[in-house]
């Protein structure tokens, strides 16, 4: 398969892969050209200035430019798709940094509800934390769970800080006690549980695009972790 198309509502991603960057761009350009004919048929327009072109590789250099309506699609080093930030160098550092900013912003918004000066009881604060902050923390975790341990630690530190503030716990109360008493699992435990469930769900999905995910050893580069390295 030369190209893969992924759509969700009005977001569309086209992915072309090849060991030769020139061929990868050529395959992508061919697909874009055919897509342009389909768009014209159905009287739909695409603004090339709102599209982006990114090269995912650990090698030096970029893939040749790709055009829409004779206009070059802007090339970027980082792209956001469905709430996830993908970096051309195949790391999750950018995504974790943006997620931490998002968590900090939402924490400030909810401080009056779950902060140490909130009049709410701890029994009421905990469900608010699970409902508002936890979904932000765990969104897309099946993908970014293979981030480096130092990046995972950034998310875990934020969780520990929030639980300590929510419980108004003194310094001598350990993070383990906080997580146990509030029944909030560590990020590593959530990763382990979600990855196993994700693996089970994909194992019954026999379409071609997901098959390579079960054989990552054939495409490994360096010593980076894959998400399924974390399964039982």
Secondary structure, DSSP 8 states (H G I E B T S, - for coil): --EEEEEETTEEEEEE--SSHHHHHHHHHHHHHHHHHHHHHTT----GGG--B----SSSS-----EETTEE--B-SEEEETTEEEETTS-SHHHHHHHHHHHHHHHHHHHHHHSTT-SS-HHHHHHHHHHHHHHHHHTTHHHHTTS-HHHHHHHHHHHHHHHHHHHT--TTS-HHHHHHHHT---HHHHHHHHHHHHHHHHHT---HHHHGGG-GGGG--TT---GGGG--
